[in-house]
Amino acid sequence: MKLTHIRVQNFKSILDTGKISVGELCCLVGKNEAGKTATLTALQSIRPYGKAQTAFDVTEDYPRRFATRYDERHPKQDAVVVETWWQLSDEAFQLLVDEFGEDAITSREFTISKRYRQDGTTWTLAIDEAKAIANVVAAQRLNAAEKKVVERATTVSALIAAVKAQEAPSEKLTAISKQFSDYRKQSVICRGIDLVSDLVPKFFYTSHYDRMSGQLSAQKIAQDRQHSRVDPGDEIFLNFLRLAGTDLDELNQSPRYEELNAKCEAASADITDQIFQYWSQNKYLEVKVELNEGRPQDPPPFNSGAVARARVYNQLHRASVPFSERSAGFVWFFSFLVQFAMMRRETDNVIILLDEPGLTLHGKAQEDLLRYIEEKLLPSHQVIFSTHSPFMVPPKRLADCRVVEDVVDLKEPTRPQSLGTKITEDVMSTDKDTLFPLQGALGYSVTQSLFVGENSLLVEGPSDILYLQAFSNELERRGRKGLSAKWTMCPAGGIDNVRPFVSLFHGNHLNVAVLSDQGQGDKGKIERLRRSEVLAAERLHTVAELLDQAEADIEDLMHPDLYCKIINATYGLTGEQEITASKLAESEGAPRQVKQAEAYFRVLPAEIPEYSHYRPADWLIRNPTILEGDDADILATLERAEKVFAVYNKMLA
């Protein structure tokens, strides 16, 4: 049974979210106070797991600015709070077909909604009552006289009345009447609801505030239960004890501590093992739960009776601390796994609602949690969660993200009007603060995928990649050694960016090397980079070093004559404007050819475009035949390129 759409109205900050689609995963992204929590709590209330349904309260839940106008705004019937659209599973569909006939089921879609001042929910099932009656009647194989009694009955009430009107109804008519009379409220729809209700998932809701208590007093819990006021953190601890195979009564009735401790140790180990499949922050932690008697010196209520205490042991430091003093992120993750494990013991038929999960987790731990959701939860459950963290936005599933905004109408700036919380499937929201988590997630994903190979060669920019690729292709065409295909070239944007790049991707265990340009003033930067040891010195080279020059760019691999031919072809320079090696050398005192070309272009007529590093490289990659000759300038260029490639290919050996 799948939830396909949701809509929340008239609740807290929400006037109307609009109808939005929901898939296997739905990520509600929005800034603080946007209405994410209100959306999830309203949704949970329609079919809460582990809780009795409660009615919405107009005073507490209805948008406060309209509370005094409730009856005016909803004069005919109470306001709808939440609507949900579902798709019948094959099992549920077959139950309805067996009861009413296939042609009576006009659609697999059905809805469940809830209003104010209403304890239950309202369902709509696409069942044609007249056809359902006709199918039941047909199954009884009535004779002509019996058919005449019910032939005009298109509703259950009409059929029952028609049979009752008979002085001595036949056995078959009585059976038909009894079948429909036994339906709840004598309704085909109610009967359909009763058939499929248990197959419709409930909503399992948890928030980042739901954390297990660090210790539990059996006596206090017994008293709290009598008054129905057990703290949520204590309830999670009780769930842990249930997972361990014990309970409150066993703790209170002179427990055998060795046996109970053994059970708790087993449960602790099981949950801990689950955590460390998806907890990369610290692998040396272990959760231990111990049972003992409260001591008089302890603070009440932990100074008497059976007391259960959770502690986190650090194997590296060989010390333990109370569970509640551990990082909030670890405590939340452990608590969530306890709740989830307990829920799975009872049923798998739930939709999981997570309100700001992992809010207290480090960015990497949030990434681990997202992986847990995708690998452990999604195969069996639909998951809807809210976040404002870029690390909790699934970058490969942006289509599953929904933007949550508290929209303000500014048509009249002096009188802004709140339109309430809106949820949209268009992630290109106009509010930059709302967009931030999506932008952050996408940016992080892009940077993490810049290195698409195990062996990454950082170069200055895109033009370097094109030049090197063109030279490598020509060398390979001639049967010589080009740059190994194992290298993936990536533009770093300059020597200043190398250290941040390498540091950023250090955790990816990549083989990184650098080929950098070297201009005036870069020598000191290069030396500082080498001293930082962010990567081995032999993996960092400059074009200047490899050519034994004081300064050099990637363009200096080319013989001046070849470089001039490429520039002339790129810009269509002819006659007096045509550039030559001698003009190039005379244009600028600097030894770098690219600087000489820039200086030459500055004295050309205004209609000639400014020199671009990229355009000649782009022309070369599109016109590689210029490298196919055996002129001295081509051979010299390929010889230089081959020596550079040999240096980097050797790093792969």
BADREN-258480 format. One record per residue (C-alpha): residue number from 1; residue in one letter; x, y, z. Coordinates in steps of 0.25 Angstrom, whole numbers, padded with zeros to 4 digits, always signed. Layout:
BEGIN
> NUM A X Y Z
...
END
This chain:
BEGIN
> 1 M +0000 +0000 +0000
> 2 K +0007 +0013 -0004
> 3 L +0004 +0027 +0000
> 4 T +0004 +0036 -0013
> 5 H +0000 +0050 -0009
> 6 I -0002 +0058 +0003
> 7 R -0008 +0072 +0006
> 8 V -0009 +0079 +0020
> 9 Q -0018 +0091 +0022
> 10 N -0023 +0100 +0034
> 11 F -0012 +0095 +0043
> 12 K -0002 +0103 +0051
> 13 S +0005 +0112 +0041
> 14 I -0001 +0105 +0030
> 15 L -0013 +0110 +0022
> 16 D -0011 +0101 +0010
> 17 T +0001 +0093 +0006
> 18 G -0005 +0089 -0007
> 19 K -0005 +0075 -0012
> 20 I +0008 +0069 -0013
> 21 S +0013 +0056 -0018
> 22 V +0021 +0046 -0010
> 23 G +0030 +0035 -0014
> 24 E +0038 +0024 -0007
> 25 L +0046 +0036 -0001
> 26 C +0042 +0050 +0001
> 27 C +0051 +0060 +0007
> 28 L +0044 +0073 +0012
> 29 V +0055 +0084 +0011
> 30 G +0052 +0098 +0018
> 31 K +0058 +0108 +0027
> 32 N +0054 +0109 +0042
> 33 E +0040 +0112 +0045
> 34 A +0036 +0109 +0031
> 35 G +0025 +0098 +0035
> 36 K +0033 +0085 +0033
> 37 T +0029 +0080 +0047
> 38 A +0015 +0084 +0046
> 39 T +0014 +0076 +0033
> 40 L +0019 +0064 +0039
> 41 T +0011 +0064 +0052
> 42 A -0002 +0067 +0044
> 43 L +0001 +0055 +0035
> 44 Q +0005 +0046 +0047
> 45 S -0008 +0049 +0054
> 46 I -0017 +0042 +0042
> 47 R -0012 +0028 +0046
> 48 P -0002 +0029 +0057
> 49 Y +0007 +0017 +0061
> 50 G +0007 +0013 +0075
> 51 K -0003 +0024 +0079
> 52 A -0018 +0026 +0080
> 53 Q -0024 +0036 +0070
> 54 T -0028 +0049 +0076
> 55 A -0036 +0060 +0070
> 56 F -0030 +0073 +0065
> 57 D -0033 +0085 +0075
> 58 V -0038 +0098 +0068
> 59 T -0032 +0106 +0080
> 60 E -0018 +0099 +0080
> 61 D -0016 +0095 +0065
> 62 Y -0024 +0105 +0056
> 63 P -0016 +0117 +0050
> 64 R -0017 +0126 +0062
> 65 R -0020 +0139 +0054
> 66 F -0032 +0133 +0049
> 67 A -0037 +0125 +0061
> 68 T -0048 +0135 +0065
> 69 R -0054 +0133 +0051
> 70 Y -0054 +0118 +0050
> 71 D -0069 +0117 +0049
> 72 E -0069 +0128 +0039
> 73 R -0059 +0122 +0030
> 74 H -0065 +0108 +0031
> 75 P -0080 +0110 +0032
> 76 K -0084 +0097 +0026
> 77 Q -0075 +0087 +0032
> 78 D -0062 +0086 +0040
> 79 A -0049 +0089 +0033
> 80 V -0041 +0079 +0027
> 81 V -0027 +0078 +0033
> 82 V -0020 +0066 +0026
> 83 E -0023 +0059 +0013
> 84 T -0015 +0047 +0008
> 85 W -0016 +0039 -0005
> 86 W -0012 +0025 -0006
> 87 Q -0011 +0013 -0016
> 88 L -0017 +0000 -0013
> 89 S -0007 -0012 -0012
> 90 D -0010 -0024 -0020
> 91 E -0014 -0031 -0007
> 92 A -0024 -0020 -0003
> 93 F -0030 -0019 -0017
> 94 Q -0032 -0034 -0018
> 95 L -0039 -0034 -0004
> 96 L -0049 -0024 -0010
> 97 V -0051 -0031 -0023
> 98 D -0054 -0044 -0015
> 99 E -0064 -0037 -0007
> 100 F -0071 -0028 -0018
> 101 G -0066 -0032 -0032
> 102 E -0055 -0026 -0040
> 103 D -0064 -0017 -0048
> 104 A -0069 -0011 -0035
> 105 I -0055 -0005 -0032
> 106 T -0054 +0007 -0041
> 107 S -0041 +0012 -0037
> 108 R -0029 +0007 -0028
> 109 E -0027 +0021 -0023
> 110 F -0034 +0024 -0009
> 111 T -0033 +0035 +0001
> 112 I -0032 +0037 +0016
> 113 S -0035 +0051 +0022
> 114 K -0037 +0057 +0036
> 115 R -0044 +0069 +0040
> 116 Y -0045 +0077 +0053
> 117 R -0055 +0073 +0064
> 118 Q -0054 +0059 +0058
> 119 D -0049 +0047 +0066
> 120 G -0047 +0038 +0054
> 121 T -0044 +0039 +0039
> 122 T -0052 +0040 +0026
> 123 W -0049 +0030 +0015
> 124 T -0053 +0030 +0001
> 125 L -0052 +0017 -0007
> 126 A -0055 +0016 -0022
> 127 I -0066 +0005 -0020
> 128 D -0079 +0005 -0029
> 129 E -0089 +0002 -0019
> 130 A -0100 -0002 -0030
> 131 K -0090 -0012 -0037
> 132 A -0085 -0017 -0023
> 133 I -0100 -0021 -0020
> 134 A -0102 -0026 -0034
> 135 N -0090 -0035 -0033
> 136 V -0094 -0041 -0019
> 137 V -0108 -0043 -0024
> 138 A -0103 -0050 -0036
> 139 A -0095 -0059 -0028
> 140 Q -0107 -0065 -0021
> 141 R -0114 -0069 -0034
> 142 L -0127 -0064 -0031
> 143 N -0140 -0069 -0038
> 144 A -0149 -0059 -0045
> 145 A -0158 -0056 -0034
> 146 E -0146 -0053 -0024
> 147 K -0139 -0045 -0035
> 148 K -0152 -0036 -0036
> 149 V -0151 -0033 -0021
> 150 V -0137 -0027 -0022
> 151 E -0136 -0023 -0036
> 152 R -0138 -0008 -0034
> 153 A -0129 -0008 -0021
> 154 T -0117 +0001 -0024
> 155 T -0113 +0004 -0010
> 156 V -0111 -0005 +0002
> 157 S -0122 +0001 +0010
> 158 A -0132 +0000 -0002
> 159 L -0128 -0015 -0003
> 160 I -0130 -0018 +0012
> 161 A -0143 -0010 +0012
> 162 A -0148 -0018 +0000
> 163 V -0145 -0031 +0006
> 164 K -0152 -0027 +0020
> 165 A -0164 -0023 +0012
> 166 Q -0166 -0038 +0008
> 167 E -0175 -0046 +0017
> 168 A -0167 -0058 +0016
> 169 P -0154 -0055 +0009
> 170 S -0147 -0067 +0003
> 171 E -0134 -0073 +0009
> 172 K -0126 -0067 -0002
> 173 L -0132 -0053 +0000
> 174 T -0130 -0054 +0015
> 175 A -0115 -0058 +0013
> 176 I -0113 -0046 +0004
> 177 S -0120 -0037 +0014
> 178 K -0112 -0042 +0025
> 179 Q -0099 -0041 +0018
> 180 F -0101 -0026 +0015
> 181 S -0108 -0024 +0029
> 182 D -0095 -0029 +0035
> 183 Y -0087 -0018 +0028
> 184 R -0083 -0007 +0038
> 185 K -0093 +0004 +0037
> 186 Q -0099 -0005 +0026
> 187 S -0090 +0002 +0016
> 188 V -0082 -0004 +0005
> 189 I -0071 +0007 +0007
> 190 C -0070 +0003 +0022
> 191 R -0069 -0011 +0018
> 192 G -0058 -0008 +0008
> 193 I -0050 +0000 +0019
> 194 D -0051 -0011 +0029
> 195 L -0045 -0021 +0019
> 196 V -0033 -0012 +0015
> 197 S -0031 -0004 +0028
> 198 D -0021 -0013 +0034
> 199 L -0013 -0013 +0021
> 200 V -0011 +0002 +0021
> 201 P +0002 +0007 +0027
> 202 K +0002 +0015 +0040
> 203 F +0012 +0027 +0042
> 204 F +0024 +0024 +0051
> 205 Y +0028 +0038 +0055
> 206 T +0041 +0042 +0063
> 207 S +0048 +0055 +0064
> 208 H +0063 +0059 +0068
> 209 Y +0057 +0062 +0082
> 210 D +0054 +0047 +0084
> 211 R +0066 +0042 +0092
> 212 M +0067 +0031 +0102
> 213 S +0069 +0034 +0116
> 214 G +0082 +0031 +0122
> 215 Q +0077 +0024 +0134
> 216 L +0063 +0018 +0138
> 217 S +0057 +0016 +0152
> 218 A +0047 +0004 +0152
> 219 Q +0039 +0010 +0164
> 220 K +0038 +0023 +0157
> 221 I +0034 +0017 +0144
> 222 A +0023 +0009 +0151
> 223 Q +0017 +0021 +0157
> 224 D +0018 +0029 +0144
> 225 R +0010 +0018 +0137
> 226 Q -0001 +0019 +0147
> 227 H -0003 +0034 +0144
> 228 S +0000 +0031 +0129
> 229 R +0011 +0041 +0128
> 230 V +0024 +0033 +0124
> 231 D +0035 +0042 +0119
> 232 P +0038 +0040 +0104
> 233 G +0053 +0037 +0108
> 234 D +0048 +0027 +0118
> 235 E +0039 +0020 +0108
> 236 I +0051 +0018 +0099
> 237 F +0059 +0012 +0110
> 238 L +0047 +0003 +0113
> 239 N +0047 -0001 +0098
> 240 F +0062 -0005 +0100
> 241 L +0058 -0014 +0112
> 242 R +0048 -0020 +0103
> 243 L +0058 -0023 +0092
> 244 A +0067 -0029 +0103
> 245 G +0055 -0039 +0107
> 246 T +0052 -0032 +0120
> 247 D +0042 -0022 +0125
> 248 L +0038 -0013 +0136
> 249 D +0031 -0024 +0144
> 250 E +0043 -0033 +0144
> 251 L +0052 -0022 +0149
> 252 N +0043 -0019 +0161
> 253 Q +0040 -0033 +0165
> 254 S +0054 -0037 +0171
> 255 P +0061 -0039 +0157
> 256 R +0073 -0048 +0156
> 257 Y +0083 -0038 +0152
> 258 E +0093 -0047 +0145
> 259 E +0082 -0052 +0136
> 260 L +0076 -0038 +0133
> 261 N +0090 -0032 +0131
> 262 A +0093 -0043 +0121
> 263 K +0081 -0040 +0113
> 264 C +0084 -0025 +0114
> 265 E +0098 -0027 +0109
> 266 A +0093 -0035 +0097
> 267 A +0083 -0025 +0093
> 268 S +0094 -0014 +0095
> 269 A +0103 -0021 +0086
> 270 D +0093 -0023 +0075
> 271 I +0089 -0009 +0075
> 272 T +0104 -0004 +0075
> 273 D +0107 -0014 +0064
> 274 Q +0096 -0007 +0055
> 275 I +0101 +0007 +0059
> 276 F +0115 +0004 +0054
> 277 Q +0111 -0001 +0041
> 278 Y +0107 +0014 +0039
> 279 W +0115 +0022 +0049
> 280 S +0128 +0026 +0043
> 281 Q +0131 +0037 +0054
> 282 N +0137 +0028 +0065
> 283 K +0138 +0013 +0064
> 284 Y +0143 +0011 +0078
> 285 L +0130 +0013 +0085
> 286 E +0122 +0002 +0092
> 287 V +0108 +0004 +0099
> 288 K +0106 -0004 +0112
> 289 V +0094 -0005 +0120
> 290 E +0096 -0009 +0135
> 291 L +0085 -0013 +0145
> 292 N +0087 -0011 +0160
> 293 E +0081 -0006 +0173
> 294 G +0080 +0009 +0175
> 295 R +0089 +0014 +0187
> 296 P +0084 +0024 +0197
> 297 Q +0095 +0034 +0193
> 298 D +0090 +0035 +0179
> 299 P +0080 +0046 +0175
> 300 P +0065 +0042 +0176
> 301 P +0058 +0034 +0170
> 302 F +0071 +0026 +0167
> 303 N +0074 +0024 +0181
> 304 S +0066 +0012 +0183
> 305 G +0060 +0000 +0176
> 306 A +0064 -0006 +0163
> 307 V +0072 +0004 +0154
> 308 A +0076 +0002 +0140
> 309 R +0088 +0011 +0135
> 310 A +0093 +0013 +0121
> 311 R +0108 +0016 +0119
> 312 V +0117 +0018 +0107
> 313 Y +0130 +0012 +0108
> 314 N +0142 +0017 +0099
> 315 Q +0151 +0006 +0096
> 316 L +0162 +0015 +0092
> 317 H +0162 +0023 +0105
> 318 R +0158 +0011 +0113
> 319 A +0148 +0019 +0120
> 320 S +0132 +0021 +0121
> 321 V +0123 +0032 +0123
> 322 P +0108 +0033 +0125
> 323 F +0100 +0031 +0113
> 324 S +0093 +0045 +0114
> 325 E +0107 +0051 +0115
> 326 R +0111 +0046 +0101
> 327 S +0110 +0054 +0088
> 328 A +0095 +0057 +0085
> 329 G +0097 +0052 +0071
> 330 F +0101 +0038 +0076
> 331 V +0090 +0038 +0087
> 332 W +0080 +0041 +0076
> 333 F +0085 +0031 +0066
> 334 F +0085 +0020 +0077
> 335 S +0071 +0024 +0082
> 336 F +0065 +0024 +0068
> 337 L +0071 +0010 +0065
> 338 V +0064 +0005 +0078
> 339 Q +0051 +0011 +0074
> 340 F +0052 +0005 +0060
> 341 A +0056 -0009 +0065
> 342 M +0045 -0009 +0074
> 343 M +0035 -0005 +0064
> 344 R +0040 -0015 +0054
> 345 R +0037 -0026 +0064
> 346 E +0022 -0022 +0063
> 347 T +0020 -0018 +0049
> 348 D +0027 -0014 +0036
> 349 N +0015 -0007 +0031
> 350 V +0018 +0007 +0035
> 351 I +0022 +0020 +0028
> 352 I +0034 +0026 +0035
> 353 L +0034 +0041 +0038
> 354 L +0047 +0047 +0043
> 355 D +0046 +0061 +0048
> 356 E +0060 +0068 +0046
> 357 P +0068 +0055 +0047
> 358 G +0082 +0056 +0051
> 359 L +0081 +0071 +0054
> 360 T +0092 +0069 +0064
> 361 L +0101 +0060 +0055
> 362 H +0114 +0065 +0049
> 363 G +0112 +0066 +0033
> 364 K +0119 +0053 +0031
> 365 A +0111 +0046 +0041
> 366 Q +0098 +0052 +0034
> 367 E +0103 +0046 +0021
> 368 D +0104 +0033 +0028
> 369 L +0090 +0034 +0033
> 370 L +0085 +0037 +0019
> 371 R +0092 +0025 +0015
> 372 Y +0085 +0017 +0026
> 373 I +0072 +0022 +0021
> 374 E +0074 +0018 +0007
> 375 E +0080 +0005 +0010
> 376 K +0072 +0000 +0022
> 377 L +0059 +0008 +0022
> 378 L +0055 +0010 +0008
> 379 P +0055 -0005 +0004
> 380 S +0043 -0007 +0013
> 381 H +0037 +0006 +0017
> 382 Q +0033 +0019 +0010
> 383 V +0041 +0030 +0018
> 384 I +0038 +0045 +0019
> 385 F +0048 +0054 +0026
> 386 S +0050 +0069 +0028
> 387 T +0063 +0076 +0028
> 388 H +0070 +0089 +0027
> 389 S +0084 +0083 +0026
> 390 P +0091 +0081 +0012
> 391 F +0097 +0068 +0017
> 392 M +0083 +0062 +0019
> 393 V +0079 +0066 +0005
> 394 P +0080 +0053 -0004
> 395 P +0088 +0059 -0016
> 396 K +0085 +0048 -0026
> 397 R +0070 +0049 -0022
> 398 L +0067 +0064 -0024
> 399 A +0054 +0060 -0030
> 400 D +0050 +0054 -0017
> 401 C +0052 +0068 -0010
> 402 R +0040 +0077 -0007
> 403 V +0042 +0091 -0003
> 404 V +0035 +0096 +0009
> 405 E +0033 +0111 +0010
> 406 D +0026 +0121 +0019
> 407 V +0021 +0130 +0008
> 408 V +0019 +0145 +0009
> 409 D +0011 +0153 -0001
> 410 L +0019 +0166 -0003
> 411 K +0010 +0172 -0014
> 412 E +0007 +0183 -0004
> 413 P +0020 +0185 +0003
> 414 T +0014 +0194 +0014
> 415 R +0004 +0182 +0017
> 416 P +0011 +0169 +0015
> 417 Q +0001 +0157 +0015
> 418 S +0005 +0143 +0020
> 419 L +0000 +0132 +0011
> 420 G +0005 +0122 +0021
> 421 T +0013 +0109 +0018
> 422 K +0014 +0105 +0004
> 423 I +0021 +0092 -0001
> 424 T +0025 +0091 -0015
> 425 E +0031 +0081 -0024
> 426 D +0039 +0092 -0031
> 427 V +0052 +0092 -0024
> 428 M +0056 +0105 -0030
> 429 S +0050 +0114 -0019
> 430 T +0051 +0129 -0020
> 431 D +0055 +0129 -0005
> 432 K +0071 +0128 -0005
> 433 D +0070 +0124 +0010
> 434 T +0061 +0112 +0006
> 435 L +0070 +0108 -0005
> 436 F +0082 +0108 +0003
> 437 P +0082 +0093 +0007
> 438 L +0079 +0089 -0007
> 439 Q +0090 +0098 -0013
> 440 G +0100 +0093 -0002
> 441 A +0096 +0078 -0005
> 442 L +0098 +0080 -0020
> 443 G +0111 +0088 -0018
> 444 Y +0116 +0077 -0009
> 445 S +0112 +0066 -0019
> 446 V +0119 +0073 -0030
> 447 T +0132 +0076 -0023
> 448 Q +0132 +0061 -0019
> 449 S +0130 +0057 -0033
> 450 L +0140 +0066 -0039
> 451 F +0151 +0055 -0038
> 452 V +0144 +0044 -0046
> 453 G +0156 +0035 -0046
> 454 E +0165 +0028 -0036
> 455 N +0177 +0035 -0042
> 456 S +0175 +0050 -0043
> 457 L +0184 +0060 -0050
> 458 L +0182 +0075 -0045
> 459 V +0185 +0085 -0056
> 460 E +0183 +0100 -0057
> 461 G +0170 +0101 -0065
> 462 P +0162 +0095 -0076
> 463 S +0171 +0100 -0087
> 464 D +0182 +0092 -0081
> 465 I +0174 +0079 -0082
> 466 L +0171 +0082 -0097
> 467 Y +0185 +0084 -0100
> 468 L +0190 +0072 -0093
> 469 Q +0179 +0063 -0099
> 470 A +0183 +0068 -0113
> 471 F +0198 +0065 -0111
> 472 S +0195 +0051 -0105
> 473 N +0185 +0047 -0116
> 474 E +0196 +0051 -0127
> 475 L +0207 +0043 -0120
> 476 E +0198 +0031 -0119
> 477 R +0194 +0032 -0133
> 478 R +0209 +0032 -0136
> 479 G +0211 +0019 -0128
> 480 R +0218 +0027 -0117
> 481 K +0214 +0029 -0102
> 482 G +0204 +0039 -0098
> 483 L +0198 +0042 -0085
> 484 S +0192 +0029 -0079
> 485 A +0177 +0027 -0079
> 486 K +0178 +0024 -0065
> 487 W +0180 +0039 -0062
> 488 T +0167 +0048 -0060
> 489 M +0171 +0062 -0063
> 490 C +0164 +0073 -0054
> 491 P +0165 +0088 -0054
> 492 A +0169 +0093 -0041
> 493 G +0169 +0108 -0044
> 494 G +0183 +0112 -0040
> 495 I +0194 +0108 -0031
> 496 D +0187 +0115 -0019
> 497 N +0175 +0105 -0020
> 498 V +0184 +0092 -0020
> 499 R +0185 +0091 -0005
> 500 P +0170 +0092 -0002
> 501 F +0167 +0083 -0014
> 502 V +0176 +0072 -0009
> 503 S +0171 +0074 +0006
> 504 L +0157 +0074 +0002
> 505 F +0158 +0060 -0005
> 506 H +0168 +0054 +0004
> 507 G +0158 +0045 +0010
> 508 N +0154 +0039 -0004
> 509 H +0168 +0031 -0005
> 510 L +0171 +0037 -0018
> 511 N +0185 +0037 -0025
> 512 V +0187 +0052 -0028
> 513 A +0198 +0059 -0036
> 514 V +0200 +0073 -0040
> 515 L +0205 +0080 -0053
> 516 S +0205 +0095 -0050
> 517 D +0208 +0107 -0058
> 518 Q +0219 +0116 -0052
> 519 G +0219 +0131 -0053
> 520 Q +0226 +0142 -0046
> 521 G +0224 +0141 -0031
> 522 D +0219 +0127 -0032
> 523 K +0232 +0120 -0027
> 524 G +0230 +0124 -0013
> 525 K +0216 +0118 -0013
> 526 I +0221 +0105 -0019
> 527 E +0232 +0104 -0009
> 528 R +0221 +0106 +0003
> 529 L +0212 +0096 -0004
> 530 R +0224 +0085 -0004
> 531 R +0227 +0088 +0011
> 532 S +0213 +0086 +0015
> 533 E +0214 +0072 +0011
> 534 V +0199 +0072 +0006
> 535 L +0205 +0062 -0005
> 536 A +0218 +0057 -0008
> 537 A +0228 +0066 -0014
> 538 E +0231 +0057 -0026
> 539 R +0216 +0058 -0029
> 540 L +0217 +0073 -0031
> 541 H +0223 +0079 -0044
> 542 T +0223 +0091 -0051
> 543 V +0224 +0093 -0066
> 544 A +0235 +0102 -0064
> 545 E +0243 +0092 -0056
> 546 L +0241 +0081 -0067
> 547 L +0245 +0091 -0078
> 548 D +0257 +0096 -0069
> 549 Q +0252 +0110 -0070
> 550 A +0249 +0121 -0060
> 551 E +0235 +0123 -0064
> 552 A +0226 +0115 -0073
> 553 D +0211 +0112 -0076
> 554 I +0205 +0100 -0083
> 555 E +0206 +0108 -0096
> 556 D +0222 +0107 -0095
> 557 L +0222 +0093 -0098
> 558 M +0219 +0097 -0112
> 559 H +0230 +0102 -0122
> 560 P +0227 +0117 -0124
> 561 D +0225 +0115 -0139
> 562 L +0214 +0104 -0136
> 563 Y +0208 +0113 -0125
> 564 C +0207 +0125 -0135
> 565 K +0200 +0116 -0146
> 566 I +0190 +0112 -0136
> 567 I +0187 +0126 -0132
> 568 N +0186 +0131 -0146
> 569 A +0176 +0120 -0150
> 570 T +0168 +0123 -0137
> 571 Y +0166 +0138 -0140
> 572 G +0168 +0138 -0155
> 573 L +0180 +0147 -0154
> 574 T +0186 +0150 -0168
> 575 G +0195 +0160 -0175
> 576 E +0201 +0170 -0166
> 577 Q +0193 +0165 -0154
> 578 E +0198 +0151 -0155
> 579 I +0207 +0147 -0143
> 580 T +0220 +0141 -0145
> 581 A +0231 +0135 -0135
> 582 S +0239 +0148 -0136
> 583 K +0227 +0157 -0134
> 584 L +0223 +0148 -0122
> 585 A +0237 +0150 -0116
> 586 E +0238 +0165 -0118
> 587 S +0224 +0168 -0112
> 588 E +0227 +0165 -0097
> 589 G +0240 +0163 -0089
> 590 A +0234 +0152 -0081
> 591 P +0239 +0138 -0085
> 592 R +0224 +0132 -0085
> 593 Q +0218 +0131 -0099
> 594 V +0204 +0133 -0094
> 595 K +0208 +0147 -0088
> 596 Q +0215 +0150 -0101
> 597 A +0202 +0147 -0109
> 598 E +0194 +0156 -0099
> 599 A +0203 +0167 -0101
> 600 Y +0203 +0166 -0116
> 601 F +0188 +0166 -0117
> 602 R +0187 +0179 -0109
> 603 V +0193 +0186 -0120
> 604 L +0184 +0180 -0131
> 605 P +0172 +0188 -0137
> 606 A +0160 +0189 -0127
> 607 E +0152 +0179 -0136
> 608 I +0161 +0168 -0133
> 609 P +0156 +0161 -0120
> 610 E +0165 +0160 -0108
> 611 Y +0174 +0148 -0106
> 612 S +0167 +0137 -0099
> 613 H +0175 +0125 -0093
> 614 Y +0164 +0116 -0096
> 615 R +0161 +0119 -0111
> 616 P +0174 +0114 -0117
> 617 A +0173 +0101 -0109
> 618 D +0159 +0099 -0113
> 619 W +0163 +0101 -0128
> 620 L +0174 +0091 -0127
> 621 I +0165 +0080 -0121
> 622 R +0156 +0082 -0133
> 623 N +0167 +0083 -0143
> 624 P +0177 +0072 -0139
> 625 T +0182 +0070 -0153
> 626 I +0191 +0082 -0151
> 627 L +0200 +0073 -0142
> 628 E +0201 +0062 -0153
> 629 G +0213 +0068 -0161
> 630 D +0228 +0065 -0159
> 631 D +0232 +0080 -0158
> 632 A +0242 +0083 -0148
> 633 D +0233 +0091 -0139
> 634 I +0223 +0080 -0138
> 635 L +0233 +0070 -0135
> 636 A +0239 +0079 -0124
> 637 T +0226 +0081 -0118
> 638 L +0223 +0066 -0117
> 639 E +0236 +0063 -0112
> 640 R +0234 +0073 -0100
> 641 A +0220 +0067 -0098
> 642 E +0225 +0053 -0098
> 643 K +0235 +0056 -0087
> 644 V +0225 +0062 -0078
> 645 F +0215 +0050 -0080
> 646 A +0227 +0041 -0076
> 647 V +0228 +0048 -0063
> 648 Y +0214 +0046 -0059
> 649 N +0212 +0032 -0065
> 650 K +0224 +0027 -0056
> 651 M +0215 +0031 -0044
> 652 L +0205 +0020 -0048
> 653 A +0216 +0009 -0048
END
